[in-house]
Amino acid sequence: MEWLEASTENCPVQRTLDVVGEKWTLLILRDAVNGVRRFDDFHRHIGLSEAVLSDRLRKLISAGVLKTAPYREPGSRSRNEYRLTRKGWDLWPVLMALSQWGERHALGPEGPVLDVRHTDCDAPVRVVVECSAEHSALTPGEVTARLGPGARLRS
């Protein structure tokens, strides 16, 4: 069976995009990774409508990417903060890869908004693809993609 004969129903890219493959969702995740937790802060920083923000937050909670934690400002009612779960933090390399691509191919003349560096040595952080035997910085020409055990014929 070849790639074009395989059903993509079980494709991990497709299933991931079902959860996070929308612009506003990725921007919410970007902000959450950078410490934004409160609805009003997401709303103000990203600039999307309250209805869209509520919908995207609900979907991320339902998918187990975010969880809520109650907080209360003095003199105000109790509200929820939105925090990344382990599943949410596992998207951090994806966001870093998108940022790295954007810095290389879509950056304006003013430069990047965020400069992410390794705490220990202050070197810029970059995303690389490596094999499980720790051969790092592989290129597309150095890998072989085979259909996996979940591959089925297209119907």
C-alpha positions, 0 to 999 in steps of 0.5 A: 500500500502506498501513501495515496492509497492510505486513509488519512482518518487516523492521521495524527496531523489531521487529528491534531488539527481537529483540536488546534488547527485554527488561528485563534486556538493557536494564538490562545496557546501561544499566550498560555505558554507565555503565562496568560491565564485569565479570560480578560487578558486573552481577550485584550491581548489577542483581540478576538471576540468574547464569543469566539474566545469562550468557544475556543477555551471550551474546546481546549478544555474539552480536549484536555489541553487546558484546565480551569482553576478558580481565583477571586480578586478582592471584592469580585466574584469567583472566576476561572483561570485557564492553565495548560495541562501536560497535554497542553505543554506537549504542544510547546515544541509545535508552537516553537517550530511555528515561531522558528518558521515565522522568524525565517520566512514571515518576519517583518523588519522590526524583528521577533516579538519574543527572543527565546533563549536557553536559561543556562547558556543564553543561546537562542532556542531552536527546534530540531528533528532527531531520531530516538538514537539521538542523531540530532538535526536531521533533514528531510533527505535523511529520513524514511517515512513508511506506513504505520500499523494504523494505515488502512486503505482509503474507502 
